[in-house]
Amino acid sequence: MRSFSYFALKAVVAFACVWAAAPMAMAEQNYTVEIQGAPNGLKEKLQLLSRLEKGLRDYPTSASLRRAALRDVEAFNEALKAAGYYAGDTRFTLKPAESGEKIVVAFSIDAGPAFKIIKYEILYQDDAEGRPKTLEDAAIKADGSATGADLRDLQLSFLNYLWESGYPSAEISTRRAIADLNTNTAHAVFIFKSGPKARFGEVRPSGLEKTDPSYVNKLITWEPGDEYERSKIIGYRDRLAETGLFSNIDIGVGAPTAEGIAPIIVELQERQRRTIGAGASFNTSEGLGGRLFFENRNVFSKGESFRIEANGSSVEQSLNFTVDKPLPELPGNIFANIEFSNETTDAFDARSLRLSGGVAKRWFDDRLITRGALALETSKVKADGEEERTYFISAPLSVLWDSEDDILNPTDGFRTSLVVTPYTGSDTFTQVKWSARSRINFGDHDRFTLAGRASLGATFDNTLEGTPLNKRFFAGGGGSVRGFGFQEAGPLDTESDPIGGLSLIESAIELRGRVSKNIQLAGFVDAGTVSSSNLPDFNEDFFIGYGGGVRYLSTIGPIRLDVAFPTNKRDSDRSFQLYIALGQSF
């Protein structure tokens, strides 16, 4: 009996809830809204502001409908002022419902003329010396627009000027526009608190455990005693973030002394110093590939790092040891590397040991990196049953410009590099390689991306026969010309093995389009070739591959699946190639 009563009570309560909610769920508004007379582009904004237009509730009586309309009138008049129509006025009428019709709430907008600001005044609520008193003093140009958004932007620009001119405590108090209804003009007044003027004082870091405070101080982007500039604080924070040592960075400005010297308060939280990572890829020409690395940061408390990385696939296996030491004063870094590699390709087999070290310098907010190194290398190369031992000393020099916004999924920016490598030892020659890539976004919300890349390579002072196989240029594969096997987009010997060349040409274009938040489709065309001439030969036959793919835009980066086909297929070429990897192709 108790059980029956319990379930009966639950049923009654549930029915009551459904019955009570039903009128709300099924209710239909008893009115419609009309907005007339709004200036171009403003009607849509007024519709978004209108409570009646949103239809969030029902208004069963004319009195309740009038009260709601009056609230909309207030919102509309404020919106007109924000758009620069200071004399604007809104009225409404209720048109009674006729048989079978709804009540019409008709808003009539009389915007009047758009006002123009003819005077800008800067006021301060506190006392300090040397502050700019006009927009002209801050090199800010105004166009007379009276819209709230434009006035806000002008005030923010002036505030930023104060921050860049030695006033770290500057803040906006308020602003107002005084309208003259007889002339349709207005006088804008911007009011600030500037606080005292300050110069950079000592940096006071806290929260450091392993990191040496002197290293943090070497990263500052100003000289002690310089006039305070907010952009230099932002630059300092960026440099701290780029070290990869900190999980949290908070920079503030302390109270200035009587002499105007303000300490910089830096609160830091160090991240875990050791990282282990792995990656995997697959394609039909190189098989399954994998990467495993271990990195230890801040080894000697001044940003030094040590990294071990192992890479493996059916065509190449390598083990790298890299040590890197930052040089904040340069700014740049010095590095040293030891690499063991084993290559097993259709063109050759090679085992190599390479030792290198050098220095890199960063320019233009780290977008430009120049690098110089010295390398010692020895290889044992096998091909066609013959074995050759080579020894080389090289001095690779490189210039890299990189303004891309992301490593795995760049959507903005440009990347180009030029590498010049003179070799001497078993042979004497010089190789040069240039590459570039970029993209443009278009469509609603940048739905589409058109990406492109190109590479050129050249070899000077040597012949094809005199150049070791593992120093020649090859094209073909997932990172080169898709649709062709690894190293196979070029001339082959009588046994259909790649020969390689002294010069290289590669290009690709790819159109990507998002079909949902996490899914992106792509279509592409790749082209390339290698030549026995020292310089790129554009008269050579090009190897062209085409195809398409899908990218799943995960939180760690795009997971890419591509299928590519060769257009000028030879008997030795596969009908298609499949590629699976993390990150965009370029």
MOWO-V301028 format. One record per backbone hydrogen bond with DSSP energy under -1.0 kcal/mol. NH is the residue of the N-H (numbers start at 1). CO is the residue of the C=O. E is the energy in kcal/mol with one decimal. If there is no record, write none. Layout:
[[NH/CO/E] [NH/CO/E]]
//
This chain:
[[5/1/-2.2] [6/2/-2.1] [7/3/-2.1] [8/4/-2.5] [9/5/-2.6] [10/6/-1.9] [11/7/-2.2] [12/8/-2.3] [13/9/-2.5] [14/10/-2.5] [15/11/-2.5] [16/12/-2.4] [17/13/-2.3] [18/14/-2.4] [19/15/-2.8] [20/16/-2.5] [21/17/-2.2] [22/18/-1.9] [25/21/-2.4] [26/22/-2.7] [27/23/-1.3] [32/103/-2.5] [34/105/-2.6] [36/107/-2.5] [42/39/-2.2] [46/42/-2.3] [47/43/-2.3] [48/44/-1.5] [49/45/-1.4] [50/46/-1.8] [54/50/-1.5] [55/51/-1.2] [65/61/-1.8] [66/62/-2.4] [67/63/-2.2] [68/64/-1.9] [69/65/-2.1] [70/66/-2.4] [71/67/-1.6] [72/68/-1.7] [73/69/-2.2] [74/70/-2.0] [75/71/-1.9] [76/72/-2.8] [77/73/-2.5] [78/74/-1.9] [79/75/-1.9] [80/76/-2.3] [81/77/-2.0] [82/78/-2.3] [83/79/-1.4] [84/81/-1.7] [85/80/-2.9] [86/84/-1.0] [88/85/-1.3] [89/110/-2.2] [91/108/-2.1] [93/106/-1.8] [95/104/-2.9] [101/98/-2.7] [103/30/-1.7] [104/95/-2.0] [105/32/-3.1] [106/93/-2.6] [107/34/-3.3] [108/91/-3.3] [109/36/-3.4] [110/89/-3.0] [115/84/-3.0] [116/184/-1.2] [117/144/-3.0] [118/186/-2.3] [121/188/-2.6] [123/190/-2.9] [125/192/-2.4] [139/136/-1.6] [140/135/-2.5] [148/82/-4.1] [151/147/-2.2] [152/148/-2.4] [153/149/-2.2] [154/150/-2.1] [155/151/-2.2] [156/152/-2.4] [157/153/-2.2] [158/154/-2.1] [159/155/-2.4] [160/156/-2.5] [161/157/-1.8] [162/158/-2.0] [163/159/-2.3] [164/160/-2.0] [165/162/-1.2] [166/228/-1.2] [167/162/-1.9] [170/167/-1.3] [171/193/-2.8] [173/191/-2.5] [174/191/-1.3] [176/189/-2.1] [178/187/-3.1] [180/185/-3.2] [184/180/-1.4] [185/180/-1.2] [186/116/-2.0] [187/178/-2.3] [188/119/-2.6] [189/176/-3.1] [190/121/-3.0] [191/174/-2.5] [192/123/-2.3] [193/171/-2.4] [198/166/-2.9] [199/260/-2.8] [200/226/-3.1] [201/262/-2.4] [204/264/-3.2] [206/266/-2.1] [212/301/-3.2] [215/212/-1.4] [216/212/-1.2] [217/213/-2.1] [218/214/-1.4] [220/217/-1.3] [225/200/-2.2] [226/223/-2.4] [228/198/-2.1] [233/229/-1.1] [234/230/-2.2] [235/231/-2.3] [236/232/-2.1] [237/233/-2.4] [238/234/-2.4] [239/235/-2.1] [240/236/-2.2] [241/237/-2.5] [242/238/-2.3] [244/241/-1.5] [247/269/-2.7] [248/269/-1.3] [250/267/-2.3] [252/265/-3.0] [254/263/-3.2] [257/261/-1.9] [260/257/-2.0] [262/199/-3.0] [264/202/-2.6] [265/252/-2.3] [266/204/-2.0] [267/250/-3.2] [268/206/-2.3] [269/248/-1.9] [271/245/-2.4] [275/295/-2.5] [277/293/-2.2] [279/291/-2.3] [281/289/-2.3] [282/580/-2.9] [283/287/-1.3] [284/578/-1.6] [287/283/-2.3] [289/281/-3.3] [290/312/-2.6] [291/279/-2.5] [292/310/-2.4] [293/277/-2.5] [294/308/-2.5] [295/275/-2.7] [296/306/-2.9] [297/273/-2.9] [298/304/-1.4] [299/304/-1.7] [301/298/-1.1] [305/324/-2.4] [306/296/-2.4] [307/322/-2.6] [308/294/-2.7] [309/320/-2.2] [310/292/-3.2] [311/318/-2.2] [312/290/-2.4] [313/316/-1.6] [314/286/-1.7] [317/342/-2.3] [318/311/-2.6] [319/340/-2.6] [320/309/-2.9] [321/338/-2.6] [322/307/-2.6] [323/336/-2.5] [324/305/-2.4] [325/334/-2.8] [327/332/-3.3] [330/327/-1.7] [332/327/-1.4] [333/360/-2.1] [334/325/-2.4] [335/358/-2.2] [336/323/-2.1] [337/356/-2.9] [338/321/-2.4] [339/354/-2.5] [340/319/-2.5] [341/352/-2.1] [342/317/-3.0] [343/350/-3.3] [344/315/-2.7] [345/348/-2.6] [349/382/-2.5] [350/343/-2.4] [351/380/-1.7] [352/341/-2.5] [353/378/-2.4] [354/339/-2.4] [355/376/-2.9] [356/337/-2.5] [357/374/-1.6] [358/335/-2.1] [359/372/-2.3] [360/333/-3.0] [361/370/-2.8] [362/331/-2.5] [363/368/-3.1] [367/364/-1.7] [368/363/-2.0] [369/400/-2.8] [370/361/-2.6] [371/398/-2.4] [372/359/-2.4] [373/396/-1.6] [374/357/-2.5] [375/394/-2.9] [376/355/-3.1] [377/392/-2.5] [378/353/-2.2] [379/390/-1.9] [380/351/-2.3] [381/388/-3.3] [382/349/-3.4] [383/386/-2.4] [386/383/-2.0] [388/381/-2.9] [390/379/-2.7] [392/377/-3.0] [393/424/-3.1] [394/375/-2.4] [395/422/-1.5] [397/420/-2.8] [398/371/-2.5] [399/418/-2.1] [400/369/-2.6] [401/416/-2.9] [402/367/-2.8] [403/414/-2.6] [405/412/-1.6] [415/437/-2.4] [416/401/-2.4] [417/435/-2.5] [418/399/-2.2] [419/433/-2.6] [420/397/-3.1] [421/431/-3.2] [423/429/-3.5] [424/393/-1.8] [426/391/-3.0] [429/423/-1.3] [430/460/-1.7] [431/421/-2.3] [432/458/-2.5] [433/419/-2.3] [434/456/-2.9] [435/417/-2.1] [436/454/-2.3] [437/415/-2.4] [438/452/-2.1] [440/450/-2.1] [442/448/-2.2] [446/443/-1.9] [448/442/-2.6] [449/512/-2.8] [450/440/-2.8] [451/510/-3.1] [452/438/-2.5] [453/508/-2.1] [454/436/-2.3] [455/506/-2.5] [456/434/-2.7] [457/504/-2.1] [458/432/-2.5] [459/534/-1.8] [460/430/-3.2] [471/468/-2.0] [472/469/-1.3] [473/501/-2.8] [477/481/-1.7] [480/477/-1.6] [484/481/-1.3] [487/476/-1.8] [488/485/-2.2] [489/475/-2.6] [490/488/-1.7] [493/497/-2.5] [496/493/-2.1] [499/491/-2.0] [501/473/-1.8] [502/531/-2.3] [503/531/-1.7] [504/457/-1.8] [505/529/-2.3] [506/455/-2.3] [507/527/-2.7] [508/453/-2.1] [509/525/-2.1] [510/451/-2.8] [511/523/-2.8] [512/449/-3.2] [513/521/-2.7] [514/447/-1.9] [515/519/-2.1] [516/519/-1.5] [520/551/-2.3] [521/513/-2.8] [522/549/-2.4] [523/511/-2.2] [524/547/-2.5] [525/509/-2.2] [526/545/-3.1] [527/507/-2.8] [528/543/-1.5] [529/505/-2.3] [531/503/-1.6] [540/537/-1.3] [543/528/-2.6] [545/526/-2.5] [546/565/-2.3] [547/524/-1.9] [548/563/-1.7] [549/522/-2.4] [550/561/-2.2] [551/520/-3.2] [552/559/-2.3] [553/518/-3.1] [554/552/-1.7] [554/557/-1.1] [559/552/-2.6] [560/581/-3.4] [561/550/-2.3] [562/579/-2.7] [563/548/-2.7] [564/577/-2.5] [565/546/-3.3] [567/544/-2.8] [573/570/-1.4] [577/564/-2.5] [579/562/-2.7] [580/282/-3.5] [581/560/-2.1] [583/558/-4.3] [584/408/-2.7]]
//
